[in-house]
Amino acid sequence: MENLISLVNKIQRLVTEADGYQPHLIAPEQGYRRLIESSIVSIRGPAEASVDTVHAILKDLVHKSVNETVELKQYPALRVEVTNAAIESLDKMRDGSKKATLQLVDMECSYLTVDFFRKLPQDVEKGGNPTHSIFDRYNDSYLRRIGSNVLSYVNMVCAGLRNSIPKSIVYCQVREAKRSLLDHFFAELGTMDMKRLSSLLNEDPAIMERRSAISKRLELYRAAQSEIDAVAWSK
């Protein structure tokens, strides 16, 4: 009961402060806006937390994937670089996702769905009695109706955000991670010189030299085979 009285008092204070001495004919619009904004803005925290939760899950998947990739175990330096590149990419996706998600919430705070209020039943009590004191203009029944209308509107907005926020997160983070997680890293690999690439592989110099010699020998064999085939076909 005390909570209900406190809520009614809060609504009365916001409505009277926002409405001034000349109330709107239909409803105290600024009072409605302040009540709705103060309710919807509280969704920003859970929205950001949802983005961070998905980000943590994706990071965990990256670490598990790298650790379970047998081919990377023999190249510790390359494994570290791949992990760092993937995490950096996920961080950028998280920042973009958080921006897009908070824009959805801020949009609902800034722009009300007018049709919702147009469909509300109208009566002579709305707008209060302008002959009364500013603090007595609205009776409890009218203030309770405002509270009920605001609650219904906020529930409608929350129902919409309950669908749109997960879609935004999946689109900006999960989908992008599947499409382009290591694209930037692969582009950087293409610009690295042989010395830098060798350091990533972290191989024994003797093994690298032997592989280079074998590669040159293989090229000689292929060239010799081509010449032999050419002579054979000429006969």
Secondary structure, DSSP 8 states (H G I E B T S, - for coil): -HHHHHHHHHHHHHHHHHHTTS--SS--HHHHHHHHHHHHGGGHHHHHHHHHHHHHHHHHHHHHHHHH-HHHHT-HHHHHHHHHHHHHHHHHHHHHHHHHHHHHHHHHHHS--HHHHHTS---TTTT--TTS-TTTSS-HHHHHHHHHHHHHHHHHHHHHHHHHHHHHHIIIIIHHHHHHTTHHHHHHHHH--HHHHHHHHT--HHHHHHHHHHHHHHHHHHHHHHHHHHHHHH-
